[in-house]
């Protein structure tokens, strides 16, 4: 079998979301180049041009530094999305534009709509390899904006057709999916948790049941996607011998191949983070100061880029106001 990268099936074409809602909202699809990498320019609210990469960082550190640098550049640009935001604004994610030092701010639901590569995984071999040291300090507080009743939980579990593992179930009851108080990382892995997690919500793009109906190319029924992070998806195992475990799926894993099934993805690509959700949260730490300092230095040499067609296919409600 030909070993093509994830997303190569869309080469020279456009990738369309499986979700009917997203197919309407993003009706023109995402253009994909001859190498199988998405071109996010038409769906980018902002495009940040970063200086050359810092060579001594691991792949995981590089992603964290790039994302935090892009946040800094966007914040000082005056974009109202960043009013009061500590991390990337809710509902948005930074996507590396393949084989460039550009980061595109795109809707998170569109970025997660299909498997693809094109980020730090194709940025060249790094002598430092993988890994990230989370640092000391306390785990972040939980920004609770809503709670669930047992009755609402029972309805949600009926929709999912599974009783949720105890620690994750308790988190949902107390928060209905919540964000950390500050952008946070997990030891060893290059993602940033700065968004509310999924819950049982009327907004289907943040609803556990709706979201998981369209992630079956990545997760078997043993796993439940519970939220988006800068760098991929978090999932909780809801069936099997390791039920309750928390996993991370890197959305730019160089090992991902176009022919992989959901079983392949879960077996080969899913990183186990913790035995239960409580342990996962306790291991989170604010983005380390040394990486924040590096991000500030990168941001000082960065700026916004304005290529033709930037944001041209975004819904009007998602575009940055002119001027």
N, C-alpha and C positions, 0 to 999 in steps of 0.2 A: 504494500500500500504506500502511495506517495505521502511523504511526511510534510504536509503543508501547514503553515502556521494558522492559528485560530483566526477566522475571518477571511481567509484566502478565498473561500467560496464566493465572496462578493467582489472579487477583483474586477475592475473595469465597470462595475455596476453600482447600485445603491443598496444599502442595507435598511430594511424596514422593520420596525418593532413588531413583536407578536401581539402586544396589547392593542385592542381596537381603539381605546382612548388615545394611545400614543400615535397610532397610525393616522388618526384624524388630526391631532395636534401637530405632528411632524410629517405631514402627508407626502413630502417630497423625498423622504428618506435621507440617509447619510451617505454621501459619495465616498467610494473606496478606491484607492489608487491601484496601479498595477501590481504592487507588492502585497496588497491585502491590508493596507493601513488606512484607517478612516481619516477623512479630511474634515476636521471640526470647524473650519473657518465659517461656513454659512450659519452655524448654530452658536457661535461664540459672541457673548455679550462684550467681552474684553479679550484682548490678546496681549500677553506680556512677553517681551523679548528679554531673555536673561543673558548675562555674559557667559563665557565658556565655563563648563562644569569644573568643580573643584576635584582634582584627580584622586586625592587621598581618601575620599569618602566611600563607604560601601554603597551598594545600590539602594539599600533601605534608607540610609542616612541622606543620600542624594535626593530621593523623592521628598522626604520630610523638609529638607532645606529648600528645595524648589517651590513646594507648595506654600511654605511660610513666607518665602520671599515674594511670591506672586500676590499673596494676601496683602503684604505691606505696600507693594506698588499700587494695587487696586484701591486700597484705603486712602492713600494720599491723592489719588486721582479725583476724588470727590464723588465717586459713584455712590448714590444714596443707598444702595444695597448694604453698604458697610456701616451704616448708621447703627451703632450699638452692637455690632457683630464682633465677637472676639476671634472667631475663626472664619472659615469660608461661609458665606451666607447660606441659610437653610434652603435646600433644594438645588444647590449648585455644586459643581465639582470642577477641579482643575484637571484638564486632559493635556498631556504632553503631545505636541504635534510631532509625528514621526520624523526622525532624522534632522530635527532642528532643536534650537534652544527656546522654542516658543511654548507657552502654556496658554491654553484656551479655556475660558470660563464658560462652561456649557451646562445645560440642565442635567442634573444627576440622573433623572429617570431615563433620559435618552442615552446617556453614556453607559448605563447598565443594561440597556435593552438587548444587546447582543455581545457575544464574546469576540474579543479583538486584542491585538497587541499594538505596539507603536509608541510606547512611553519609554521609561528608563531602561526597559529590557533591551532596546535596540540602540542604546546610547553608547555602545562600545564596552569592551571588557574592562572591568575594574579590578586592579590588583588587590584591593582591600576586600573583595568578595561580598558577602552578605552579612547582615546583622545590624543591630542597633542597641545601644545601651540606654535603658530608660532613665537611669539616674535615681537619686534618692528622693525623699519627700513623701508626701501623703497621696493616696489616691484622690481623684477629683470628687467633689460633691456632685450630687445629682440635681439637675434643674427640673424639679417636679412642677408640671403645669396642669396635670390631670390625674385622677385616680379611676380605677375600675371597680365596679361592684362584682360580687361573686356571680350575680345573675348575668351581667354582661360578659364575664369571663366564660361562663358556661355556654353562652350563645356562640362566642368566638371559637371555643374548643369544638363545638358541634360543627361549625363551618370547616375547621381544619381537620376534623375527624381524628383527633388525638388529644389525650390529656397531656398538657405541657409539663416538662420536668419541674420539680419543686422550686429550685432557686430562680429559674427564669420566670416561672409562673408568679412567684412572689414579687419579682421586679416589675412585671406587667401590672399586677394589682396595685402596686404602690405608685406607679408612674405612667402607665399606659405607653411605655416607650419614652425615653427621655434622653437628653444630651448631657454630657459632662459639663461642669461649670467652666472649664477651660479646655482648649484643644489638648488632646491627650494621645499618648503613644503606649504601646505594649512592648515589653522587653523582647528584643530579637527581631521585630517585624516593622516594616516600613510603611505603616498606615497611620493616619491621623483620624481619631474619632472626634468630630466637631459638629456632628449633626444629630438631631433627635432620631432615635431608633424607631422602627415600625411599631405600630400598636393596632388596636381595633378602632379604626377611625372612619368617619364619613368621607374624608379625603382619600380616595382609593389609591392614590400614588404614595400614600404613607400607611396603607392598610396591610396588615399581615396576610390576610386571605387573598386579596387581589394581587399583591405583588408576587406571592409564591406561585400563583397560577401560571405566571409567565416566566418563571425561572427554572423550568423543568429541563432545560438544556444543560443546567449546571448542578442541580441538586436532586438527588433521589428522594423518595418519600421518607427516608430515614432522617433527612435534614430539613430544617426550616430556616430560610433566610430571615434574619431579624433586623437588618439595618445596613445602610450604606456608609462607607467611610471613604476618606480621601485615600484611594488605593485599592478599593475593592468592596467586598461584602463580608459581613459577619453572619454566622449561622450557628444554630443550636441543634444538636442531635436529639431527636424526639422519639426515636425507636432504636431498638437493638441493645447490645450489651454495654455500650458506652453512652447510653442515653443521658442527656444533661450536659455533655461536653460542648465546649464552644470552639468553633473553627473559624479560620480566616481564609477567604479565597482572594488571592492577589489577581486583580483584573488585568495585569500586564505580566503574567508569568511566561517567560520565554519557553517553558516546556509545553505549553498548551498547544494542542494540535487540532486542526479543523475536524478530524474524524472522531475526536473524543466524544463519548457518550457522557451522560450525567454520572454514571457509575465510574467511568474513567476519571472524570474531574474530581469526584469525591475521594477516590482511592489514591490518585497520584498527585493532586495539586492542593488539596485542602490541608491547611496547617492547623494542627490541634493546639489551642492556646491554653485551655484550662479544663478541669474536670467538671466544673459547673459554673453557672453565670456569676455567682457571688465571688468565687475565686478569680474569675476573669476581671471583674470590676476592681477588686482589691489590688490587682497587679498593674492597673493603669497608672500612669504618671503624667504630669504636665510635660509638654515638649521640653527637652533638656535645654538649659541655658546656653550651653556651648553651641547647640544647633541653632537656637534663636539668634545668637550673635553672628554666626555664619550667614544666616538668612538675611540679617540686616545688611551685612557687607555685600551680599549678592544683589539685594534690592537697590543698593546705592548705585550699582552699575547697570541697572535694568531700566526699562521704559515700556510704554505702551506702543504697540504696532497697529497700523490701520490699513491692512491690505484690502484690495477691492473685494466686495462681497461679504465683508465682515458682518456677521449677524443677519444677513439678508433673509434667511429662512426662519428666523426666530418668530414666534407669535408676537404680535404687537405689545402684549402685556409684559413680555420678557426683555424687550429691547431697551437699551439705554437711551434716555431722552437726548435729542440733538442739542449740541451746545454745551 
